[in-house]
Amino acid sequence: MARTAERLGNSEDERHYEDLAAKIRDGFNKRFLNSQTARYESATQTSYVLPLAFGMVPDDVRPRVIQNLVDDIMVQHDGYSTVGLIGMQWLMEVLTETGHTEVALSIATRTKRPSWGYMIAQGATTIWERYDMNTRDPGMNSEALLIQTGDVVTWFYEALAGINYDPAHPGFKNVVLHPRVVPGLTFARATLDSPQGKIVSDWQTRGGEFHWHIVVPPNATATVYMPTKVPDTVREGGKPAASADGVRFVRSEDNEAVYEVGSGSYEFTCPHPSR
């Protein structure tokens, strides 16, 4: 509501909703957060995911809350998720945004129940409404609607292929291209038919390098995140990116080099981020 008021130029409403959000956040944490253990009441994966997704975790305990979530997935549940329909809408995004894309990949590639891979192994051609559809009465049961599609397809596009919308430029007038290069994953390819035209992101790792083919549609621009902390090693079309047509270096951020590009087709390379 505060963001909507800000965009509408209603500064008084903006301040009101910012104050209300702060009060709700403080009250929520006072009731549900144990700051000593960095655990939310019930200590389930969803109890961590939702406060992290909505920016409700206090800064001083946030790293420990994130670690509790990761430990619950990787240690207590061997790389599997335990979230239901509500938590799954945010789980993969939260893991990616907190720097744990490899944990999200673990969830996405598991093949025992509960997992999407289990459904595939059982011959499913669409995602089931519940993980045990093959062993329980197939009739509808609202209490068993555990996962639906969650946001795994969105995660494929946004995190692995790296195609993201820019809230400041609606309609993909500016595309945020930010792929996560995860150990064990050697390529990702995706296209998206946006209002501006087709967006392409096609990357692979080979010969110790990260190779990335992107297409930015007409009447659009893109913010491009290259997975390297050394901008001088980035090349486009075989030449240093700093001197490539239509490419402008913006900043270094979290071990990534960020560029702005215009519409067109580009071939970016840099050393493999693990090197």
Secondary structure, DSSP 8 states (H G I E B T S, - for coil): -HHHHHHTT-HHHHHHHHHHHHHHHHHHHHHHEETTTTEETT--HHHHHHHHHTT-S-TTTHHHHHHHHHHIIIIISTT-----HHHHHHHHHHHHHTT-HHHHHHHHH--SSSSHHHHHHTT-SS--SSTTTTTS--S--GGG---TTTTHHHHIIIIII-EEE-TTSTTTTEEEE-----TT--EEEEEEEETTEEEEEEEEEETTEEEEEEEE-TT-EEEEEES-S-GGG-EETTEEGGGSTTEEEEEEETTEEEEEE-SEEEEEEEE-TT-
